[in-house]
Amino acid sequence: MNSRRIVSSFFKDRSILFFLRRHVSFAAGVRRIGLNPKGASQARVKATTKPGIYLACTLFIVLGGFNVRAQTLFPDNLRCELIENPLGIDIDKPSLSWGFRAEGQNRKQRFYEVRVSRDSVYSSANSMWVSGKTESSKSNLILYSGKPLSSFTRYYWKVRVYDQDGKPSPWSKTVWFETAALSASHWKGSWIGDGRKAPEQDADFYKDRAAPVFRKTFALHKKVTAARLYIAGLGYYEALINGNKVGREMLAPGWTSFDKTVLYRSMDITSMLKEGINAAGVMLGNGWYNPLPLRMWGVHNLRERLAIGEPCLKAMIRIAYSDGSKEEISTDQSWQTVGGPVLRNNVFLGEYYDARKQIDNWQGNQGVWATAKPAVIVNGTLGKLKAQLQPGVEVTKIVRPVKIAEIKPGVYLADMGQNFAGVARIRLKAAAGTRVVLRYGEEVYKDGSLNGMTSVAGQVKNGNGGPGAPQIAWQEDSYIASGNGIEIWNPRFTFHGFRYVEIKGWPGVPQLSDIEGLRMSAAVEQTGKFECSNRMFNQLAENIRWTFLSNLFSVQSDCPAREKFGYGGDMFCTTEAFCYNFNMANFYKKIIQDHEDAQRPLGGITETAPYMGIADAGPGDQSGPLGFQIGFAYAIKQVFDFYGDKRVIEKHYPALQKQMRFLIDSARDNLYDIDLSDHESLDEKPVAFTASCFYLSHVKLMNEFAVILDRKEDAAKYEQISKLIEAAIIRKFYNPASGVFANGTQSAQFFGLWHNLADRSAKDNALSAMKQAVAKKDHHLSTGIFGTKMLFDVLRSNNLNDLAYRIANQRDYPGWGHMIGSGATTLWETWKYSDNTYSHNHPMFGSINEWFYRSLLGINAAAPGFKKIIIKPQPAGDLRFARGSYLSVAGEIKSSWKLEAGVYSLNVSIPPNTTADVWIWSAGSSVVTESGKDVRTIKNVEMLPPADGYTIVRVGSGDYQFKSG
């Protein structure tokens, strides 16, 4: 219908004429205030007094939807370095990203336009970067390309996008990012300490040594417009302004190789300052910088491996005044120091606190400040200061006890109902000097008493911890009351893994309201949701989330109690599972840097990062086993796949090359024969086979990285080496006739299939041998941490999800159902229950969570950053439905399916500016519909060749409702 016919039909309709007469006044209003009607051109509506023009203007508004398509794509969720309004970044060309709100289907970005300025109201005078109208569908990690940024400056930015029809959106809301020190020379101040020396005897480390507290007073007599605190304190710090804690973060800064990298924070303290005398205070804990000489496993003394020293501090306060002037206050000898109320603190053993020594007077010179000493300049070998972009550790949930019982006269046990990582917070009223002791554990004995043996630090249980160490390295906190009314306290410089808290010395009988658990973890954003008709799977998903959060502090740890170390093997097994559950982009970038900082001189990657001395079954030079070394490269790959960030490959490529040279030089005849193999598997481990497979994985990843970076010579070299390794493995470890790899165990079969070592002609034999290995165990798994991850990948990619479901759904030993049936609220370190040694809060078997998202929900990336998506739910077993979502950097992806009366329904939501291949489970020639219409007749749905019992369609963004059967 052309515009003339539209106008004619409108004027024939009396109701439309009545509408126009009623709204002439609106058109006049448009004239008076100069509004630009929606759908009109960029030019303003010109003022006029002719009633006919009013009518025409109104008619133009009404007809706009017929003549011109309205904008359907709007930028939203703007982020810098994938952080909302980051305070304190030290990247000179930060990345800018945005998501979308959209109306309808098939919405794409055709152009974008970015503006960055020094002021929240943009003008050419304060402009830093105008991208111009850029033809690109890219909306993730756009690198800033404007004028050089300045340190300690807030920049504002906004974006508008043009949709698939070239229609511009309104400008987005204005957001900001703020720089920290872009050059090391911009950091003012010195490292300061309290002048103490480390004890000469190991036993003396275990005695009371009050944690140092520092103070700087300063006067303010002008109006403050902005104030920032930039701070790094080792091992941990708690910053205060006028006695009030700054921010929510705990256990800062993140643990690093302190001789290579020290992290600092930027904090907004504007609202905390007042006119007159102010006091900046900092309390320091030991953290990982001043560990005890505890001989873990009777062998490993962290003081011999980590970069260590006495607690120290570097800080700078920058104040901007309303008159335009600025002031800097930085750490030097003018700061004062005293011993504080924290008498002992250690990341493993706990914290002792004497509330009688608590500091309440921060501004004056009375009390402890009357005898304060000047701070001492510290000269050490500390590494480069780096702004911490990794989410900090915070209290992310309050856990209430479900029961408190008296297990002995005067001894109580609080059951928190949930295993988690953090500390207890107590509320009491007691006489001065009353000591309350809290001891933590994951289990209880049959008599109801605390069993803390699975959380004992480093298996120090028989006096093997060295001089001065406790006979058993319990997790224990102690509080001495001040006697000043109601007292509320929790430790500052430690964290524990526990479900139960033993309480001794309580004045009276503790009530449920007197104790609570502070669950602590990195404050990562939750990105995944999952549920299904299998209740055990739902409980398992919940247990996994608790487990994962318990092991997200500043490293991805193996357990939050007895070790707390960042093992590369655990990271390899669970990286994807973590990424589906949480936004791990900046967390993993930090961990990847930890691995590079810990890299051995010859190039090997250590078993843990930061490196603390463990080097099991590695190829030499104190490097880790190959299955743990690969965590470095594998995490880099997943940051690229999940978040589309190629910079992480570019940054660490030289370290990867160095590692690769070491591994190539250490191989013999293109094979390896030393490794931890499939750690915690229940069968005999095929050590040489798995070691060689991991070697192959390293080389294939290097080939992939070289291709991504367009390093053609490197790519060709690594491809050739991978072919030699693959041929050597097949020649020595594979029997094509039987399909058996190595010793034919589940681990061996899944390793071989995961690495695609069986060619097409023999793959069926390998799959058959795998099924036989599973059947031998009555369809229970016997795999360890690596084989379990590979199991679900192999079964998903070979459309064997019924077998995966049968294995996952076992309720007896070994399996996840056995853990849950035994009362577990987090994952165990081993398939078998342990009451003495192994952790009950360990993430490595959490790889099954990846299967929930990739198979049961079917959400998979087909391009980096989920720019292209595959939706392929694989219904299996007796599942009736599964539903959930994943918030990718491209937007939220939803998948929900159900089977009801023989009809399969699949509802999906595809984010704007992406495309998806949707696999719709269908039986034979059953008709597949979308919103009730045959998909073959829908214009915006592209039919792809069917496969494996699925109808496959390609769609753009939007919501879709498919049915088959």
GISUL-V23576 format. One record per residue. RES is the residue in three letters. NEAR is the number of other C-alpha atoms within 10 Angstrom. Layout:
# GISUL-V23576
res->[RES/RES]
near->[NEAR/NEAR]
This chain:
# GISUL-V23576
res->[MET/ASN/SER/ARG/ARG/ILE/VAL/SER/SER/PHE/PHE/LYS/ASP/ARG/SER/ILE/LEU/PHE/PHE/LEU/ARG/ARG/HIS/VAL/SER/PHE/ALA/ALA/GLY/VAL/ARG/ARG/ILE/GLY/LEU/ASN/PRO/LYS/GLY/ALA/SER/GLN/ALA/ARG/VAL/LYS/ALA/THR/THR/LYS/PRO/GLY/ILE/TYR/LEU/ALA/CYS/THR/LEU/PHE/ILE/VAL/LEU/GLY/GLY/PHE/ASN/VAL/ARG/ALA/GLN/THR/LEU/PHE/PRO/ASP/ASN/LEU/ARG/CYS/GLU/LEU/ILE/GLU/ASN/PRO/LEU/GLY/ILE/ASP/ILE/ASP/LYS/PRO/SER/LEU/SER/TRP/GLY/PHE/ARG/ALA/GLU/GLY/GLN/ASN/ARG/LYS/GLN/ARG/PHE/TYR/GLU/VAL/ARG/VAL/SER/ARG/ASP/SER/VAL/TYR/SER/SER/ALA/ASN/SER/MET/TRP/VAL/SER/GLY/LYS/THR/GLU/SER/SER/LYS/SER/ASN/LEU/ILE/LEU/TYR/SER/GLY/LYS/PRO/LEU/SER/SER/PHE/THR/ARG/TYR/TYR/TRP/LYS/VAL/ARG/VAL/TYR/ASP/GLN/ASP/GLY/LYS/PRO/SER/PRO/TRP/SER/LYS/THR/VAL/TRP/PHE/GLU/THR/ALA/ALA/LEU/SER/ALA/SER/HIS/TRP/LYS/GLY/SER/TRP/ILE/GLY/ASP/GLY/ARG/LYS/ALA/PRO/GLU/GLN/ASP/ALA/ASP/PHE/TYR/LYS/ASP/ARG/ALA/ALA/PRO/VAL/PHE/ARG/LYS/THR/PHE/ALA/LEU/HIS/LYS/LYS/VAL/THR/ALA/ALA/ARG/LEU/TYR/ILE/ALA/GLY/LEU/GLY/TYR/TYR/GLU/ALA/LEU/ILE/ASN/GLY/ASN/LYS/VAL/GLY/ARG/GLU/MET/LEU/ALA/PRO/GLY/TRP/THR/SER/PHE/ASP/LYS/THR/VAL/LEU/TYR/ARG/SER/MET/ASP/ILE/THR/SER/MET/LEU/LYS/GLU/GLY/ILE/ASN/ALA/ALA/GLY/VAL/MET/LEU/GLY/ASN/GLY/TRP/TYR/ASN/PRO/LEU/PRO/LEU/ARG/MET/TRP/GLY/VAL/HIS/ASN/LEU/ARG/GLU/ARG/LEU/ALA/ILE/GLY/GLU/PRO/CYS/LEU/LYS/ALA/MET/ILE/ARG/ILE/ALA/TYR/SER/ASP/GLY/SER/LYS/GLU/GLU/ILE/SER/THR/ASP/GLN/SER/TRP/GLN/THR/VAL/GLY/GLY/PRO/VAL/LEU/ARG/ASN/ASN/VAL/PHE/LEU/GLY/GLU/TYR/TYR/ASP/ALA/ARG/LYS/GLN/ILE/ASP/ASN/TRP/GLN/GLY/ASN/GLN/GLY/VAL/TRP/ALA/THR/ALA/LYS/PRO/ALA/VAL/ILE/VAL/ASN/GLY/THR/LEU/GLY/LYS/LEU/LYS/ALA/GLN/LEU/GLN/PRO/GLY/VAL/GLU/VAL/THR/LYS/ILE/VAL/ARG/PRO/VAL/LYS/ILE/ALA/GLU/ILE/LYS/PRO/GLY/VAL/TYR/LEU/ALA/ASP/MET/GLY/GLN/ASN/PHE/ALA/GLY/VAL/ALA/ARG/ILE/ARG/LEU/LYS/ALA/ALA/ALA/GLY/THR/ARG/VAL/VAL/LEU/ARG/TYR/GLY/GLU/GLU/VAL/TYR/LYS/ASP/GLY/SER/LEU/ASN/GLY/MET/THR/SER/VAL/ALA/GLY/GLN/VAL/LYS/ASN/GLY/ASN/GLY/GLY/PRO/GLY/ALA/PRO/GLN/ILE/ALA/TRP/GLN/GLU/ASP/SER/TYR/ILE/ALA/SER/GLY/ASN/GLY/ILE/GLU/ILE/TRP/ASN/PRO/ARG/PHE/THR/PHE/HIS/GLY/PHE/ARG/TYR/VAL/GLU/ILE/LYS/GLY/TRP/PRO/GLY/VAL/PRO/GLN/LEU/SER/ASP/ILE/GLU/GLY/LEU/ARG/MET/SER/ALA/ALA/VAL/GLU/GLN/THR/GLY/LYS/PHE/GLU/CYS/SER/ASN/ARG/MET/PHE/ASN/GLN/LEU/ALA/GLU/ASN/ILE/ARG/TRP/THR/PHE/LEU/SER/ASN/LEU/PHE/SER/VAL/GLN/SER/ASP/CYS/PRO/ALA/ARG/GLU/LYS/PHE/GLY/TYR/GLY/GLY/ASP/MET/PHE/CYS/THR/THR/GLU/ALA/PHE/CYS/TYR/ASN/PHE/ASN/MET/ALA/ASN/PHE/TYR/LYS/LYS/ILE/ILE/GLN/ASP/HIS/GLU/ASP/ALA/GLN/ARG/PRO/LEU/GLY/GLY/ILE/THR/GLU/THR/ALA/PRO/TYR/MET/GLY/ILE/ALA/ASP/ALA/GLY/PRO/GLY/ASP/GLN/SER/GLY/PRO/LEU/GLY/PHE/GLN/ILE/GLY/PHE/ALA/TYR/ALA/ILE/LYS/GLN/VAL/PHE/ASP/PHE/TYR/GLY/ASP/LYS/ARG/VAL/ILE/GLU/LYS/HIS/TYR/PRO/ALA/LEU/GLN/LYS/GLN/MET/ARG/PHE/LEU/ILE/ASP/SER/ALA/ARG/ASP/ASN/LEU/TYR/ASP/ILE/ASP/LEU/SER/ASP/HIS/GLU/SER/LEU/ASP/GLU/LYS/PRO/VAL/ALA/PHE/THR/ALA/SER/CYS/PHE/TYR/LEU/SER/HIS/VAL/LYS/LEU/MET/ASN/GLU/PHE/ALA/VAL/ILE/LEU/ASP/ARG/LYS/GLU/ASP/ALA/ALA/LYS/TYR/GLU/GLN/ILE/SER/LYS/LEU/ILE/GLU/ALA/ALA/ILE/ILE/ARG/LYS/PHE/TYR/ASN/PRO/ALA/SER/GLY/VAL/PHE/ALA/ASN/GLY/THR/GLN/SER/ALA/GLN/PHE/PHE/GLY/LEU/TRP/HIS/ASN/LEU/ALA/ASP/ARG/SER/ALA/LYS/ASP/ASN/ALA/LEU/SER/ALA/MET/LYS/GLN/ALA/VAL/ALA/LYS/LYS/ASP/HIS/HIS/LEU/SER/THR/GLY/ILE/PHE/GLY/THR/LYS/MET/LEU/PHE/ASP/VAL/LEU/ARG/SER/ASN/ASN/LEU/ASN/ASP/LEU/ALA/TYR/ARG/ILE/ALA/ASN/GLN/ARG/ASP/TYR/PRO/GLY/TRP/GLY/HIS/MET/ILE/GLY/SER/GLY/ALA/THR/THR/LEU/TRP/GLU/THR/TRP/LYS/TYR/SER/ASP/ASN/THR/TYR/SER/HIS/ASN/HIS/PRO/MET/PHE/GLY/SER/ILE/ASN/GLU/TRP/PHE/TYR/ARG/SER/LEU/LEU/GLY/ILE/ASN/ALA/ALA/ALA/PRO/GLY/PHE/LYS/LYS/ILE/ILE/ILE/LYS/PRO/GLN/PRO/ALA/GLY/ASP/LEU/ARG/PHE/ALA/ARG/GLY/SER/TYR/LEU/SER/VAL/ALA/GLY/GLU/ILE/LYS/SER/SER/TRP/LYS/LEU/GLU/ALA/GLY/VAL/TYR/SER/LEU/ASN/VAL/SER/ILE/PRO/PRO/ASN/THR/THR/ALA/ASP/VAL/TRP/ILE/TRP/SER/ALA/GLY/SER/SER/VAL/VAL/THR/GLU/SER/GLY/LYS/ASP/VAL/ARG/THR/ILE/LYS/ASN/VAL/GLU/MET/LEU/PRO/PRO/ALA/ASP/GLY/TYR/THR/ILE/VAL/ARG/VAL/GLY/SER/GLY/ASP/TYR/GLN/PHE/LYS/SER/GLY]
near->[6/8/11/9/9/13/12/10/11/15/13/10/10/10/10/15/15/11/12/21/12/10/16/20/15/15/22/21/14/20/19/13/11/14/14/15/18/14/19/15/9/9/10/14/18/12/15/12/9/9/13/11/16/24/20/14/22/23/20/17/16/15/16/16/12/15/13/11/11/18/21/21/26/23/24/17/17/24/21/24/22/22/19/14/17/18/21/26/23/22/17/17/15/18/18/22/23/23/22/23/14/21/15/11/18/22/24/24/25/20/21/22/18/20/21/26/23/19/17/16/11/17/13/9/9/14/19/23/18/18/15/11/14/14/13/13/18/17/21/23/22/16/14/21/15/15/13/11/20/16/19/20/14/20/21/20/27/22/25/21/30/26/24/18/14/13/19/21/18/14/15/18/13/16/19/21/22/20/22/25/23/19/13/11/7/11/17/18/18/19/24/24/29/24/17/10/8/12/12/8/10/15/15/16/20/18/11/12/16/20/20/24/25/28/24/21/18/11/12/14/10/14/12/20/14/16/20/21/23/22/25/27/29/28/26/26/26/23/25/20/22/20/17/13/14/18/13/10/21/23/24/28/24/25/24/27/24/24/15/17/18/21/23/22/24/24/17/17/18/15/10/14/18/16/11/10/15/20/21/22/24/24/26/28/32/26/25/23/24/24/22/24/22/29/21/21/14/16/15/17/19/21/18/12/13/20/21/22/21/20/26/29/26/23/24/20/21/16/19/18/16/11/10/8/10/14/11/14/17/22/24/23/18/14/21/21/27/22/20/21/21/27/19/23/28/21/24/27/26/24/24/23/25/21/20/14/18/14/16/10/14/23/19/13/11/11/13/18/17/10/12/18/17/19/24/21/19/19/10/11/12/16/15/13/20/19/24/22/22/22/23/22/21/21/17/15/12/14/17/19/21/11/13/20/17/16/15/11/7/13/16/22/24/24/23/22/14/21/26/32/27/25/26/25/15/19/16/21/17/20/14/15/14/17/20/19/18/24/23/29/24/25/25/17/10/8/7/13/18/22/20/27/26/24/30/27/25/24/23/24/18/11/15/20/25/18/16/17/21/17/13/19/26/24/28/20/25/23/23/21/25/20/16/12/12/11/14/13/15/20/20/20/25/24/29/29/30/30/23/29/28/23/23/18/17/18/14/10/14/19/14/15/11/14/23/19/25/21/23/26/28/24/19/21/12/16/18/21/17/21/21/20/14/15/10/18/21/15/16/22/21/17/22/27/21/22/27/28/24/31/27/27/28/25/23/28/26/27/28/30/34/26/18/24/21/26/24/31/26/24/26/24/27/25/23/25/25/26/22/24/25/22/23/25/24/18/22/23/16/21/25/22/21/24/28/23/21/22/23/20/13/15/20/30/36/32/31/26/28/26/28/21/20/17/18/18/17/23/20/16/15/21/27/29/26/32/28/26/27/23/27/28/25/21/22/23/23/21/27/20/18/24/23/21/20/18/14/17/20/13/11/16/18/12/19/23/14/17/25/19/14/20/23/15/10/15/15/10/10/21/23/23/16/18/25/21/30/25/16/18/21/18/15/14/23/22/18/18/27/28/23/26/24/23/25/22/21/25/23/20/20/25/24/17/23/22/15/14/16/11/13/12/12/18/21/14/14/20/19/15/18/22/15/15/23/21/13/16/24/17/11/12/19/23/17/18/10/14/21/23/29/23/16/23/25/30/33/29/29/28/27/29/22/20/16/13/19/22/11/9/9/15/16/15/18/26/22/15/20/24/15/17/23/21/13/12/12/11/18/20/26/21/26/23/25/26/27/24/27/24/25/28/22/22/21/22/11/12/14/15/23/16/18/23/21/14/20/20/19/18/16/14/15/20/20/25/20/18/23/20/13/11/10/21/23/28/26/24/21/22/21/14/18/15/16/14/16/20/26/30/31/24/31/29/25/29/27/26/25/23/25/26/27/24/26/28/28/27/28/21/18/16/14/20/22/24/25/18/25/19/27/23/27/23/22/17/14/12/14/15/21/24/23/21/22/23/19/22/25/27/22/17/23/22/24/22/27/20/18/11/7/10/12/21/22/25/17/24/21/26/31/26/26/21/22/24/20/25/23/25/26/21/17/11/10/12/15/22/20/19/12/10/14/13/20/15/12/12/7/13/15/15/17/13/8/13/10/12/14/18/23/21/19/16/21/23/22/20/17/18/16/21/26/21/18]
